[in-house]
Amino acid sequence: MSSRVFSRSDLGLPDEGFVYCCFNNNYKITPTIFDSWAKILLSVEGSVLLLYADNEEVKINLSREIEVRGVSGDRLIFAGRLSREEYLARYRAANLFLDTSPYNSGTTASDALWAGLPVLTFTGKSFSSRMGASILHAIGMPELVADSQKAYELLAIDLGNNPKKFEIIKAKLIKNRLATPLFDTQLFTRNLERSWLE
C-alpha cells in the first residue's frame, strides 16, 4: 500500500463530517440501494458519500438521483481512477464502506478491509448478495453483517452518529486484520493443498 496519506481536501471532501464510501462499479448501484444511501445521508448530519465514477454521465445521473431523494447533490463526492497503491491509500480517508446489493463487493470489500476501512453489508438470498457477509465473517466482523436492508440502514446511521461505537468497530478491524483467516495466505495455501490430497 502507498505511504501517501490523502487529506480530505485532496479528495474534495469537507473538513468535517462522517465519510461513507463505495468504490464498486457503478452498475452495482441499484435504485433500491440508492434509496438506502439517501436515507443514511439524511439521517447523519454533515455526512457525505464518496463514490467511484469514471465518466461525467455517471456523475450527472447519480447527482440527479440523489437530489430526487431529497439529498443535496454536493453530498456526493466523486473519485476517479488511481494507481493501485494510491487507490488503496484512498480508503483510509473514509470512515465506512457501504456495500451494494444484490451484487455485493468482492475485491473492493477485501481492499477496504486490508486498508483498515470497516465494510457494512446485508445478506440476500443469492451467492452474489452473500459475498460481503462471507468476507466479513472471515475477518471476524459479523456485527457488520445486517440481516435486512432496513437493519443495514439503521446500523449505518448508528455508526455515523455514534463516534464511540464506530471507534470500537475500527479498532477491532485493525486487531483482526492479520489475526483472522481472510488475509492468512499460508493457511489458505495449506487448506487448498490438503483439499487436493484428499
Beta strands, then each sheet from edge to edge (+ up, - down):
strand 1: 19-22
strand 2: 48-52
strand 3: 76-79
strand 4: 96-98
strand 5: 119-122
strand 6: 145-146
sheet 1: 3+ 2+ 1+ 4+ 5+ 6+
end
